[in-house]
Amino acid sequence: NTVECEKYACCPLPPYLEDSGCVIEDNNAERPLRDVCFHLLKLYSDRHYDLDQLLDPRSITSDPLDYRMSWHLWEVLRALNYTHLFKQSQGVLNAGYAAQLESEGLWEWALFVLLHEPDAQ
């Protein structure tokens, strides 16, 4: 609850941005970039915290199309009964990770990932 000029700590940035120093937040940004650990703590304190922010690949890695950790984290959260992720976001996670695996020649694992798709259509 401090004013802008009285900030005493940097915001919790993802690991690939940690050494860049404090980043001044853009007030126009709809979702500021935060570390995945920060999002997990927020989810712990509020069971209905937005999972889209938590599972955004940019909160883990600098590659916005690297869905590896996001997909595995989503599967762990689903096992813990966190189910409030939109179906569209689930589809993006599944399709993105499957595409990554297929591009690496791991099409068997891509099929495994696609079997987790909740909507067969």
QUIVEN-V175198 format. One record per run of one state. SS is the DSSP state (~ for helix, > for strand, _ for the rest). FROM is the first residue (numbers start at 1). LEN is the number of residues. If there is no record, write none. Layout:
# QUIVEN-V175198
ss = {SS:SS}
from = {FROM:FROM}
len = {LEN:LEN}
This chain:
# QUIVEN-V175198
ss = {_:~:_:~:_:~:_:~:_:~:_:~:_:~:_:~:_}
from = {1:4:7:15:21:36:46:51:55:57:60:68:80:87:104:107:115}
len = {3:3:8:6:15:10:5:4:2:3:8:12:7:17:3:8:7}
